[in-house]
Amino acid sequence: MHERIVAGGEGAGRYAKGRSTVTKGARLGQALRYHRNMITPPPSPAAATPQPPADYELMLRVAPMPADVNGNGDIFGGWVMAQVDIAGGLAAARRARGRVVTVAVNAFLFKEPVSVGDAVSFYTKVVATGRTSITVHVEVFATRKPSNPVTVKVTEATLAYVAIERSGVKREVPPEPPA
Ligand SMILES: CC(C)(COP(=O)(O)OP(=O)(O)OC[C@H]1O[C@@H](n2cnc3c(N)ncnc32)[C@H](O)[C@@H]1OP(=O)(O)O)[C@@H](O)C(=O)NCCC(=O)NCCS
């Protein structure tokens, strides 16, 4: 707060000239009010928060539990992989309008660790559709510290799913319904 007053340029100078008789405390209060109106507000935390691309959809949000922790005290990578597979499978099943199975995990990047207490959000996008297969990209964000939330991108992955009949035999992906 004090630094803002000292650093205030033109506006603070004009203020000082016209208010020489008021008390120091009143001057400080007025200067603060003046500056609140003059300075460009800092970017809001939301603006600085990493976000998934606009065309990704929130498919799953879940909080890991102490039972999901590895020997380092972070969340076990397998837990993250399982949730990614669930989120990707939900997106693929909706596109396939029915059952799917995971045929391949073609890319998986753990960028940051996940901790107990994080709210972990899984965003998905169907990036390709073949005759029987559907490729889904998943981006994962962890929101830490509920008291002062900070969101970081922790993982991204690309998985392929195959549309199947109830019997497990593969089937064609149906055409996309008209928008
Ligand atoms: C998935 C399954 C039905 C595929 O049967 P298949 O006869 O081997 O199928 P294909 O080799 O013809 O591949 C089917 C589709 O998957 C695609 N595919 C296969 N391997 C792939 C890979 N590594 N990456 C991306 N796509 C792949 C093929 O390109 C094909 O797509 P298209 O029809 O759109 O061209 C069969 O392999 C299966 O049941 N696997 C076990 C699935 C499972 O249990 N998953 C859970 C594991 S924990």
The ligand as a MOL file (V3000), in Angstrom:
LIG
                    3D

  0  0  0     0  0            999 V3000
M  V30 BEGIN CTAB
M  V30 COUNTS 48 50 0 0 0
M  V30 BEGIN ATOM
M  V30 1 C -9.6700 -53.1140 -28.7860 0
M  V30 2 C -9.9730 -54.3850 -29.6120 0
M  V30 3 C -11.4690 -54.6340 -29.6280 0
M  V30 4 C -9.4580 -54.1170 -31.0060 0
M  V30 5 O -9.6670 -55.2480 -31.7560 0
M  V30 6 P -8.7390 -55.5740 -33.0400 0
M  V30 7 O -9.4350 -56.5490 -33.8960 0
M  V30 8 O -7.3920 -55.8710 -32.5420 0
M  V30 9 O -8.7860 -54.1660 -33.7590 0
M  V30 10 P -7.8640 -53.4610 -34.8440 0
M  V30 11 O -6.4470 -53.8400 -34.8150 0
M  V30 12 O -8.6020 -53.5780 -36.1360 0
M  V30 13 O -7.9740 -51.9510 -34.3400 0
M  V30 14 C -9.2380 -51.3590 -34.1260 0
M  V30 15 C -9.0820 -49.8780 -34.2010 0
M  V30 16 O -8.1660 -49.4580 -33.1980 0
M  V30 17 C -7.1330 -48.7040 -33.8000 0
M  V30 18 N -5.9060 -48.9470 -33.1040 0
M  V30 19 C -5.3090 -50.1180 -32.8490 0
M  V30 20 N -4.1530 -49.9120 -32.1910 0
M  V30 21 C -4.0590 -48.5800 -32.0130 0
M  V30 22 C -3.0900 -47.7540 -31.4110 0
M  V30 23 N -1.9660 -48.2360 -30.8560 0
M  V30 24 N -3.3000 -46.4170 -31.4090 0
M  V30 25 C -4.4060 -45.8980 -31.9820 0
M  V30 26 N -5.3610 -46.6290 -32.5830 0
M  V30 27 C -5.1830 -47.9690 -32.5850 0
M  V30 28 C -7.0480 -49.2150 -35.2060 0
M  V30 29 O -6.4050 -48.2620 -36.0610 0
M  V30 30 C -8.4940 -49.3870 -35.5180 0
M  V30 31 O -9.0680 -48.1440 -35.7710 0
M  V30 32 P -10.0600 -47.8480 -37.0670 0
M  V30 33 O -11.0470 -48.9520 -37.1630 0
M  V30 34 O -10.7180 -46.5530 -36.7000 0
M  V30 35 O -9.1530 -47.7490 -38.2380 0
M  V30 36 C -9.2390 -55.6130 -28.9910 0
M  V30 37 O -7.8550 -55.4650 -29.2520 0
M  V30 38 C -9.4620 -55.7240 -27.5000 0
M  V30 39 O -10.5170 -56.1610 -27.0590 0
M  V30 40 N -8.4510 -55.3340 -26.7090 0
M  V30 41 C -8.5790 -55.3370 -25.2440 0
M  V30 42 C -9.1950 -54.0270 -24.7900 0
M  V30 43 C -9.1390 -53.8950 -23.3050 0
M  V30 44 O -9.3660 -54.8340 -22.5640 0
M  V30 45 N -8.8290 -52.6700 -22.8450 0
M  V30 46 C -8.6400 -52.3890 -21.4730 0
M  V30 47 C -7.2110 -52.6100 -21.1640 0
M  V30 48 S -6.8790 -52.3950 -19.4640 0
M  V30 END ATOM
M  V30 BEGIN BOND
M  V30 1 1 1 2
M  V30 2 1 2 3
M  V30 3 1 2 4
M  V30 4 1 2 36
M  V30 5 1 4 5
M  V30 6 1 5 6
M  V30 7 2 6 7
M  V30 8 1 6 8
M  V30 9 1 6 9
M  V30 10 1 9 10
M  V30 11 2 10 11
M  V30 12 1 10 12
M  V30 13 1 10 13
M  V30 14 1 13 14
M  V30 15 1 14 15
M  V30 16 1 15 16
M  V30 17 1 15 30
M  V30 18 1 16 17
M  V30 19 1 17 18
M  V30 20 1 17 28
M  V30 21 1 18 19
M  V30 22 1 18 27
M  V30 23 2 19 20
M  V30 24 1 20 21
M  V30 25 1 21 22
M  V30 26 2 21 27
M  V30 27 1 22 23
M  V30 28 2 22 24
M  V30 29 1 24 25
M  V30 30 2 25 26
M  V30 31 1 26 27
M  V30 32 1 28 29
M  V30 33 1 28 30
M  V30 34 1 30 31
M  V30 35 1 31 32
M  V30 36 2 32 33
M  V30 37 1 32 34
M  V30 38 1 32 35
M  V30 39 1 36 37
M  V30 40 1 36 38
M  V30 41 2 38 39
M  V30 42 1 38 40
M  V30 43 1 40 41
M  V30 44 1 41 42
M  V30 45 1 42 43
M  V30 46 2 43 44
M  V30 47 1 43 45
M  V30 48 1 45 46
M  V30 49 1 46 47
M  V30 50 1 47 48
M  V30 END BOND
M  V30 END CTAB
M  END
